[in-house]
């Protein structure tokens, strides 16, 4: 949304390390080995990048100061890689960092403190409960899973109490789905939030905040969305039961105050939509049949013989 600050995604641990070691890509094909291929290398890349960004920032500040005094000089060369990192240093761009392990969370927080910038959210942050006090002291938010663990080595120490522990320690916490590709979990975050009442004893208001106002605050858009207040953009979902219950159904959906879904109207229109779909399919079949040529049919005129002499 246009009102939001821009962001940048960081990644720690196995993801950049594994990609750096080469071999089979999880997305298909082979990867050539590259740097970094270790966890220490990941930290080094971040340090090197922000060291360059600091130097780049200083060069531009010096140029602007000298130009303001009336000097005529060439501007420093624009560097599109370092521009967004300078925005991070100046608080104009939000950092969202993929992470799992406590040691790497501490590493990133310490690097950020050293270079003078803030981490907006630690994404996934499955071992956040181990270092919740340090996350709170830095001022970072945490966006975690409700109850995912054991799906890879980095997730072995994950617990379903993570969101509740972080919340109780004063960390601004939200739940994420890691969609797309996880069974459309983003459409069921209300029931994911409900799990924190069982695992950690959060109240209904605290659980609901994990998927409403808290993520809005983490993205810096809580002036516009995230709660039901006059003047906000009216992104609303109305349920027939408790929103945190798996038995609840969506009755109506509003986006920017405009109704996009109404269950009664949807049910009433299903027969008409089915008939319309059937009519379109029949029309498509009729069009295909009308456009058929004799040579298009198996065994028809114009088919080429096999090398073995039989028509295909």
C-alpha positions in Angstrom: 0.0 0.0 0.0 1.2 3.4 -0.9 1.2 4.7 2.7 3.6 2.0 3.9 7.4 2.4 4.2 9.4 0.3 1.7 11.0 -2.8 3.1 13.9 -5.1 2.5 14.2 -8.8 3.2 17.2 -10.3 4.9 17.9 -14.0 5.3 20.1 -15.8 7.9 21.1 -19.3 8.4 20.5 -22.3 6.2 18.8 -20.5 3.3 21.7 -18.3 2.2 24.3 -20.8 3.5 22.7 -23.8 1.6 22.4 -21.7 -1.6 26.1 -20.8 -1.3 27.2 -24.4 -1.2 25.9 -25.2 -4.6 24.3 -28.4 -5.6 20.6 -29.0 -6.3 18.3 -26.0 -6.0 15.0 -26.6 -4.2 13.5 -24.6 -7.1 14.9 -26.8 -9.8 18.3 -27.0 -11.6 21.8 -26.8 -10.2 23.5 -24.1 -8.3 27.1 -23.1 -8.6 29.0 -22.6 -5.3 29.3 -19.0 -4.2 30.0 -16.9 -1.2 28.7 -17.1 1.6 28.6 -20.8 2.2 28.7 -20.6 6.0 26.9 -18.9 8.8 29.9 -16.8 9.6 30.0 -15.8 5.9 26.4 -14.6 6.1 27.3 -12.2 8.9 30.4 -11.1 7.0 28.2 -10.2 3.9 25.9 -8.1 6.1 28.8 -6.3 7.8 30.6 -5.6 4.5 27.4 -4.3 2.9 26.7 -1.9 5.7 30.3 -0.8 5.9 30.1 0.2 2.2 26.7 1.8 2.8 28.2 4.0 5.6 31.0 5.1 3.4 28.5 5.8 0.5 26.3 7.8 2.9 29.3 9.8 4.2 30.4 10.6 0.6 26.9 11.9 -0.3 26.6 14.0 2.9 30.0 15.5 2.3 29.0 16.3 -1.3 25.8 17.9 -0.2 27.5 20.0 2.5 30.2 21.3 0.1 27.6 22.1 -2.6 25.6 24.0 -0.1 28.6 26.2 0.5 28.8 27.0 -3.2 31.5 24.6 -4.3 31.3 23.2 -7.8 32.1 19.5 -7.8 31.0 16.2 -9.3 28.4 14.1 -7.4 29.4 10.7 -6.2 28.4 7.8 -8.4 24.9 6.5 -7.7 25.0 2.9 -6.4 21.6 1.1 -6.6 22.8 -1.6 -4.3 23.7 0.8 -1.5 20.8 3.2 -1.9 18.3 1.0 0.0 20.9 0.2 2.7 21.4 3.9 3.3 17.6 4.2 3.6 17.8 1.4 6.3 20.5 3.4 8.1 18.3 6.5 8.0 15.1 4.7 9.1 13.4 5.1 5.8 13.2 1.4 4.9 12.1 -1.5 7.2 14.2 -4.6 7.6 12.4 -7.9 7.8 14.8 -10.7 8.6 14.2 -14.4 8.0 15.7 -16.3 10.9 15.4 -19.4 13.1 18.2 -19.9 15.6 18.8 -17.9 18.7 22.5 -17.4 18.0 21.8 -15.9 14.6 19.1 -13.7 16.0 21.6 -12.3 18.5 24.2 -11.8 15.7 21.9 -9.7 13.6 20.7 -7.6 16.5 24.3 -6.9 17.6 25.3 -6.0 14.0 22.3 -3.7 13.7 23.1 -2.0 17.0 26.7 -1.6 15.9 25.8 0.1 12.7 22.9 2.1 14.2 19.8 0.7 12.5 16.8 -1.2 13.7 15.3 -4.5 12.7 11.6 -4.0 12.1 10.6 -7.7 12.3 12.4 -11.0 12.8 10.5 -13.4 10.5 9.7 -16.9 11.7 12.1 -16.4 14.7 11.3 -19.9 16.0 13.9 -19.7 18.8 12.9 -16.2 19.7 11.6 -17.4 23.1 15.2 -18.1 24.1 16.3 -14.5 23.5 13.1 -12.6 24.0 14.7 -10.1 26.4 17.3 -9.2 23.8 14.7 -8.8 21.1 12.7 -6.5 23.3 15.8 -4.4 24.2 16.6 -3.9 20.5 13.0 -2.9 19.8 12.4 -5.5 17.0 9.1 -7.1 16.4 8.6 -10.9 15.9 6.5 -12.5 13.2 6.3 -16.3 13.9 4.5 -19.5 13.2 1.8 -20.8 15.5 3.0 -24.4 15.9 5.4 -25.4 13.2 8.5 -27.4 14.2 10.7 -30.3 13.2 10.4 -29.8 9.4 14.2 -29.1 9.2 17.2 -29.0 11.5 16.9 -25.3 12.2 13.3 -25.8 13.4 14.0 -28.6 15.9 13.9 -26.3 18.9 10.7 -24.6 17.9 7.8 -24.6 20.4 4.1 -23.7 20.1 4.5 -21.3 23.1 6.8 -19.0 21.1 4.2 -16.3 20.3 2.9 -16.2 23.8 6.4 -16.1 25.4 7.4 -13.2 23.1 4.2 -11.4 23.8 4.5 -11.8 27.6 8.1 -10.5 27.4 6.9 -7.3 25.7 7.9 -8.0 22.1 5.5 -6.8 19.5 4.5 -10.1 18.0 2.4 -11.3 15.0 1.7 -14.6 13.3 2.6 -15.3 9.6 1.6 -18.0 7.2 4.7 -18.1 4.9 2.3 -18.5 2.0 2.1 -19.1 -0.9 2.4 -22.9 -1.0 1.2 -23.9 2.5 -2.4 -24.8 1.9 -3.6 -21.1 1.8 -2.8 -20.8 5.5 -3.1 -17.0 5.1 -6.9 -17.5 4.8 -7.0 -19.2 8.2 -4.8 -17.0 10.4 -7.7 -16.4 12.7 -7.6 -20.1 13.9 -3.8 -20.0 14.0 -4.2 -17.1 16.4 -6.6 -19.1 18.5 -3.9 -21.7 19.2 -2.0 -19.2 21.3 -4.8 -19.3 23.9 -4.1 -23.0 24.3 -0.3 -22.7 24.0 0.6 -19.9 26.3 -2.7 -18.7 27.7 -3.1 -15.5 25.8 -6.4 -13.7 26.1 -8.8 -13.3 23.2 -7.8 -9.7 22.6 -4.1 -10.6 22.7 -4.6 -13.6 20.3 -6.6 -11.5 17.9 -4.0 -8.7 18.0 -1.4 -11.2 16.6 -3.2 -11.1 13.2 -4.6 -7.5 13.2 -3.1 -4.5 14.9 0.3 -6.0 15.7 1.3 -6.8 12.1 -0.1 -3.4 11.1 2.3 -1.8 13.7 5.2 -3.9 12.4 4.6 -2.6 8.9 4.1 1.0 10.0 0.5 1.1 8.7 -1.5 1.0 11.9 -2.8 4.5 11.3 -4.8 3.0 8.3 -5.6 -0.6 9.1 -5.4 -3.2 11.9 -8.3 -2.2 14.2 -11.9 -1.0 14.0 -11.7 2.7 14.4 -13.2 5.8 12.7 -11.0 7.1 10.0 -9.3 3.8 9.1 -9.7 2.1 5.7 -12.4 -0.4 6.9 -10.8 -3.7 6.0 -13.3 -5.9 7.9 -14.4 -9.5 8.1 -17.7 -10.4 9.8 -18.0 -14.0 11.2 -21.1 -15.8 12.3 -19.3 -17.0 15.5 -16.1 -16.2 17.5 -13.4 -15.2 15.0 -10.9 -17.4 16.8 -13.0 -20.5 16.4 -12.4 -23.1 13.7 -16.2 -23.5 13.5 -16.8 -19.9 12.5 -17.7 -19.0 8.9 -17.2 -15.7 7.1 -20.4 -13.9 6.5 -19.2 -10.6 4.9 -15.9 -9.1 3.8 -15.2 -5.4 3.3 -12.0 -4.0 1.7 -11.5 -0.2 1.9 -15.1 -0.1 3.0 -16.4 -1.8 -0.1 -18.2 -5.1 0.3 -16.4 -7.8 -1.7 -18.2 -10.9 -0.3 -21.7 -11.7 1.2 -22.4 -15.3 2.1 -26.2 -15.0 1.5 -25.7 -13.4 -1.9 -23.0 -15.9 -2.8 -25.2 -18.9 -2.0 -28.2 -17.4 -3.9 -26.0 -16.9 -7.0 -24.4 -20.3 -7.1 -27.1 -21.9 -9.3 -26.9 -19.0 -11.8 -23.1 -19.2 -11.8 -23.2 -23.0 -12.4 -25.6 -22.5 -15.3 -23.5 -19.7 -16.7 -20.3 -21.9 -16.5 -22.1 -24.8 -18.2 -23.3 -22.6 -21.0 -19.8 -21.2 -21.6 -18.3 -24.8 -21.7 -20.9 -25.9 -24.2 -20.3 -22.8 -26.3 -16.6 -23.5 -26.3 -17.1 -27.2 -27.4 -19.5 -26.0 -30.2 -16.9 -23.5 -31.4 -14.1 -26.2 -31.4 -16.3 -28.6 -33.3 -17.2 -26.0 -35.9 -13.5 -25.2 -36.5 -12.5 -28.8 -36.8 -10.9 -29.9 -40.2 -11.0 -33.5 -41.5 -7.2 -33.8 -41.1 -7.5 -32.9 -37.4 -9.1 -36.2 -36.5 -7.0 -39.3 -35.8 -6.9 -41.4 -38.9 -8.5 -38.7 -41.0 -7.4 -37.2 -44.3 -4.0 -35.5 -44.2 -2.5 -37.6 -41.3 1.1 -38.6 -41.9 2.2 -42.3 -41.7 4.5 -43.7 -39.1 8.0 -44.8 -40.1 6.5 -48.3 -39.6 3.8 -47.5 -42.2 0.8 -47.3 -39.9 -1.3 -44.1 -39.5 -1.2 -42.5 -36.1 
